[in-house]
Amino acid sequence: MSPKRTLQILFDVGMIGMLPIIMAYELVGESTHEWLGLTIFIIFILHNILNYRWYKNILKGRYSCTRIILLIVNILLLVCMVCLMLSGIILSNHVFVFLPIHNGISLARIVHLLASYWGFVLMSIHLGLHWRIMINTVNSMFYIKNSKIRVCILRSISTVVVVYGIYAFVQQNIIDYMFLVNQFVFFDKERSIILFFIDYLSIMGMIVCIVSCISNYFQKFALLKQKSKALHN
């Protein structure tokens, strides 16, 4: 595997691992939250630099349904990340405290809340759209071969993750935060931080599984359509 591809995987794993931690704002502490936010933003920039070819090819080739969705998700995710960084700088009490910014705190807080939860969901969707590629890469790295038992185990785990992820999605009021029904994030400090991480990892996993399944369906449908068209020609 090329060094570039290894870096891409490390960056992806790093962002996935840090996402649930950064969502636990009050549980991990303000300073940790800010430094993790800056780290994720830097990794996000490096991730985009390593994937510069995607930007070069935006206007090239045919746009399938999956590619259109990926384009929309990527643009919205980029907007969320920029909003997160700008609002985070305004709200900062540690990393960027030296900057003389005193205005727009109320607006920045709302923008930060919206961008946080939409960014979390969009990043999970982005991961789901690339999940098959990532799994194939890992399989080739470690010479893992598919078997009926392995597929059965993975499907069972995926089912559990999806079911619990839906429960956690509702329990954590994600929709309320995404649409500003609730403008103040509630953290149950009596609940274990490990359970909080499990909830958010499950929500990510649930979105990844659902999006990956839908994406695979569209790809198979497109292939069948191409084969049918070729036969008729």
DONUDO-44165 format. One record per residue (C-alpha): residue number from 0; residue in one letter; x, y, z. Coordinates in steps of 0.5 Angstrom, whole numbers. Last residue first. Example, Ala and Ser with C-alpha at 12.3 -4.5 7.8 and 13.67 -1.06 7.14 Angstrom:
2
[site 1; "S"; [27; -2; 14]]
[site 0; "A"; [25; -9; 16]]
END
This chain:
233
[site 232; "N"; [-56; -6; -56]]
[site 231; "H"; [-62; -9; -52]]
[site 230; "L"; [-56; -13; -48]]
[site 229; "A"; [-52; -7; -47]]
[site 228; "K"; [-58; -4; -44]]
[site 227; "S"; [-60; -9; -39]]
[site 226; "K"; [-52; -10; -37]]
[site 225; "Q"; [-52; -2; -36]]
[site 224; "K"; [-59; -3; -32]]
[site 223; "L"; [-56; -8; -28]]
[site 222; "L"; [-50; -4; -26]]
[site 221; "A"; [-54; 2; -24]]
[site 220; "F"; [-59; -3; -19]]
[site 219; "K"; [-52; -6; -16]]
[site 218; "Q"; [-49; 1; -15]]
[site 217; "F"; [-56; 4; -12]]
[site 216; "Y"; [-57; -2; -7]]
[site 215; "N"; [-50; -1; -5]]
[site 214; "S"; [-51; 6; -4]]
[site 213; "I"; [-57; 4; 0]]
[site 212; "C"; [-53; -1; 4]]
[site 211; "S"; [-48; 4; 6]]
[site 210; "V"; [-52; 9; 8]]
[site 209; "I"; [-56; 5; 13]]
[site 208; "C"; [-49; 2; 16]]
[site 207; "V"; [-46; 8; 16]]
[site 206; "I"; [-52; 12; 20]]
[site 205; "M"; [-52; 6; 25]]
[site 204; "G"; [-45; 6; 26]]
[site 203; "M"; [-45; 13; 27]]
[site 202; "I"; [-51; 13; 32]]
[site 201; "S"; [-47; 7; 35]]
[site 200; "L"; [-41; 11; 36]]
[site 199; "Y"; [-45; 16; 39]]
[site 198; "D"; [-48; 12; 44]]
[site 197; "I"; [-42; 8; 46]]
[site 196; "F"; [-38; 14; 47]]
[site 195; "F"; [-44; 16; 52]]
[site 194; "L"; [-44; 10; 55]]
[site 193; "I"; [-36; 11; 56]]
[site 192; "I"; [-38; 17; 59]]
[site 191; "S"; [-42; 14; 65]]
[site 190; "R"; [-48; 17; 66]]
[site 189; "E"; [-49; 22; 73]]
[site 188; "K"; [-46; 27; 68]]
[site 187; "D"; [-53; 27; 64]]
[site 186; "F"; [-51; 32; 59]]
[site 185; "F"; [-56; 37; 56]]
[site 184; "V"; [-54; 41; 50]]
[site 183; "F"; [-58; 48; 50]]
[site 182; "Q"; [-61; 50; 44]]
[site 181; "N"; [-67; 45; 43]]
[site 180; "V"; [-72; 45; 37]]
[site 179; "L"; [-65; 48; 34]]
[site 178; "F"; [-66; 43; 28]]
[site 177; "M"; [-60; 39; 29]]
[site 176; "Y"; [-61; 39; 36]]
[site 175; "D"; [-68; 37; 36]]
[site 174; "I"; [-66; 31; 31]]
[site 173; "I"; [-60; 29; 36]]
[site 172; "N"; [-64; 28; 42]]
[site 171; "Q"; [-59; 23; 45]]
[site 170; "Q"; [-65; 18; 47]]
[site 169; "V"; [-67; 18; 39]]
[site 168; "F"; [-61; 17; 36]]
[site 167; "A"; [-59; 12; 42]]
[site 166; "Y"; [-65; 8; 40]]
[site 165; "I"; [-63; 8; 33]]
[site 164; "G"; [-56; 7; 34]]
[site 163; "Y"; [-58; 1; 38]]
[site 162; "V"; [-62; -2; 33]]
[site 161; "V"; [-57; -1; 27]]
[site 160; "V"; [-51; -3; 32]]
[site 159; "V"; [-55; -10; 33]]
[site 158; "T"; [-56; -11; 26]]
[site 157; "S"; [-49; -9; 24]]
[site 156; "I"; [-46; -14; 29]]
[site 155; "S"; [-51; -20; 26]]
[site 154; "R"; [-49; -18; 19]]
[site 153; "L"; [-41; -18; 21]]
[site 152; "I"; [-42; -25; 24]]
[site 151; "C"; [-46; -28; 18]]
[site 150; "V"; [-41; -25; 13]]
[site 149; "R"; [-35; -28; 17]]
[site 148; "I"; [-39; -35; 17]]
[site 147; "K"; [-40; -35; 10]]
[site 146; "S"; [-33; -33; 8]]
[site 145; "N"; [-30; -27; 6]]
[site 144; "K"; [-22; -27; 5]]
[site 143; "I"; [-18; -22; 10]]
[site 142; "Y"; [-11; -21; 7]]
[site 141; "F"; [-9; -16; 12]]
[site 140; "M"; [-8; -10; 7]]
[site 139; "S"; [-13; -13; 2]]
[site 138; "N"; [-19; -14; 7]]
[site 137; "V"; [-17; -7; 10]]
[site 136; "T"; [-18; -4; 3]]
[site 135; "N"; [-24; -7; 1]]
[site 134; "I"; [-27; -5; 8]]
[site 133; "M"; [-25; 2; 6]]
[site 132; "I"; [-28; 2; -1]]
[site 131; "R"; [-35; -1; 2]]
[site 130; "W"; [-35; 4; 7]]
[site 129; "H"; [-34; 10; 2]]
[site 128; "L"; [-41; 12; 2]]
[site 127; "G"; [-42; 10; 9]]
[site 126; "L"; [-36; 15; 11]]
[site 125; "H"; [-39; 21; 8]]
[site 124; "I"; [-46; 19; 12]]
[site 123; "S"; [-42; 19; 18]]
[site 122; "M"; [-39; 26; 17]]
[site 121; "L"; [-46; 29; 15]]
[site 120; "V"; [-49; 26; 21]]
[site 119; "F"; [-43; 29; 26]]
[site 118; "G"; [-43; 36; 21]]
[site 117; "W"; [-50; 37; 22]]
[site 116; "Y"; [-49; 36; 30]]
[site 115; "S"; [-43; 40; 30]]
[site 114; "A"; [-45; 45; 25]]
[site 113; "L"; [-52; 47; 29]]
[site 112; "L"; [-49; 48; 35]]
[site 111; "H"; [-43; 52; 33]]
[site 110; "V"; [-48; 56; 29]]
[site 109; "I"; [-52; 57; 35]]
[site 108; "R"; [-46; 59; 40]]
[site 107; "A"; [-43; 64; 34]]
[site 106; "L"; [-50; 68; 34]]
[site 105; "S"; [-49; 69; 42]]
[site 104; "I"; [-42; 70; 41]]
[site 103; "G"; [-42; 75; 36]]
[site 102; "N"; [-38; 80; 39]]
[site 101; "H"; [-32; 80; 44]]
[site 100; "I"; [-26; 78; 39]]
[site 99; "P"; [-19; 80; 41]]
[site 98; "L"; [-15; 74; 40]]
[site 97; "F"; [-11; 71; 45]]
[site 96; "V"; [-17; 66; 48]]
[site 95; "F"; [-15; 62; 41]]
[site 94; "V"; [-14; 56; 44]]
[site 93; "H"; [-17; 57; 51]]
[site 92; "N"; [-23; 61; 52]]
[site 91; "S"; [-26; 60; 45]]
[site 90; "L"; [-33; 62; 43]]
[site 89; "I"; [-30; 66; 37]]
[site 88; "I"; [-25; 61; 35]]
[site 87; "G"; [-30; 56; 35]]
[site 86; "S"; [-35; 60; 31]]
[site 85; "L"; [-30; 60; 25]]
[site 84; "M"; [-28; 53; 26]]
[site 83; "L"; [-35; 50; 26]]
[site 82; "C"; [-37; 54; 21]]
[site 81; "V"; [-31; 52; 16]]
[site 80; "M"; [-33; 45; 18]]
[site 79; "C"; [-40; 45; 17]]
[site 78; "V"; [-39; 49; 10]]
[site 77; "L"; [-34; 43; 8]]
[site 76; "L"; [-39; 38; 10]]
[site 75; "L"; [-45; 41; 6]]
[site 74; "I"; [-40; 41; 0]]
[site 73; "N"; [-38; 34; 1]]
[site 72; "V"; [-46; 31; 2]]
[site 71; "I"; [-48; 35; -4]]
[site 70; "L"; [-42; 32; -8]]
[site 69; "L"; [-43; 25; -5]]
[site 68; "I"; [-51; 25; -7]]
[site 67; "I"; [-49; 27; -14]]
[site 66; "R"; [-44; 21; -14]]
[site 65; "T"; [-49; 16; -12]]
[site 64; "C"; [-55; 18; -17]]
[site 63; "S"; [-50; 18; -22]]
[site 62; "Y"; [-46; 24; -25]]
[site 61; "R"; [-42; 23; -32]]
[site 60; "G"; [-35; 25; -32]]
[site 59; "K"; [-31; 31; -31]]
[site 58; "L"; [-33; 37; -27]]
[site 57; "I"; [-32; 35; -20]]
[site 56; "N"; [-25; 31; -23]]
[site 55; "K"; [-20; 36; -20]]
[site 54; "Y"; [-24; 37; -13]]
[site 53; "W"; [-23; 29; -13]]
[site 52; "R"; [-16; 29; -15]]
[site 51; "Y"; [-15; 34; -9]]
[site 50; "N"; [-16; 28; -4]]
[site 49; "L"; [-9; 28; 0]]
[site 48; "I"; [-11; 36; 1]]
[site 47; "N"; [-18; 34; 3]]
[site 46; "H"; [-15; 29; 8]]
[site 45; "L"; [-10; 35; 10]]
[site 44; "I"; [-16; 40; 11]]
[site 43; "F"; [-20; 35; 15]]
[site 42; "I"; [-14; 33; 20]]
[site 41; "I"; [-13; 40; 21]]
[site 40; "F"; [-20; 41; 23]]
[site 39; "I"; [-20; 35; 27]]
[site 38; "T"; [-14; 37; 31]]
[site 37; "L"; [-17; 44; 32]]
[site 36; "G"; [-23; 41; 35]]
[site 35; "L"; [-19; 36; 39]]
[site 34; "W"; [-16; 42; 42]]
[site 33; "E"; [-22; 46; 44]]
[site 32; "H"; [-26; 40; 47]]
[site 31; "T"; [-20; 38; 51]]
[site 30; "S"; [-20; 46; 54]]
[site 29; "E"; [-27; 45; 55]]
[site 28; "G"; [-28; 39; 59]]
[site 27; "V"; [-29; 32; 57]]
[site 26; "L"; [-36; 31; 60]]
[site 25; "E"; [-38; 38; 58]]
[site 24; "Y"; [-37; 37; 51]]
[site 23; "A"; [-38; 30; 49]]
[site 22; "M"; [-39; 31; 42]]
[site 21; "I"; [-31; 32; 42]]
[site 20; "I"; [-30; 25; 44]]
[site 19; "P"; [-35; 22; 40]]
[site 18; "L"; [-32; 25; 34]]
[site 17; "M"; [-24; 23; 36]]
[site 16; "G"; [-24; 16; 34]]
[site 15; "I"; [-28; 17; 27]]
[site 14; "M"; [-23; 23; 26]]
[site 13; "G"; [-17; 19; 27]]
[site 12; "V"; [-19; 13; 23]]
[site 11; "D"; [-20; 17; 17]]
[site 10; "F"; [-13; 21; 18]]
[site 9; "L"; [-10; 14; 19]]
[site 8; "I"; [-13; 11; 13]]
[site 7; "Q"; [-11; 17; 8]]
[site 6; "L"; [-4; 17; 11]]
[site 5; "T"; [-4; 9; 9]]
[site 4; "R"; [-6; 11; 2]]
[site 3; "K"; [-1; 17; 1]]
[site 2; "P"; [4; 12; 4]]
[site 1; "S"; [3; 7; -2]]
[site 0; "M"; [0; 0; 0]]
END
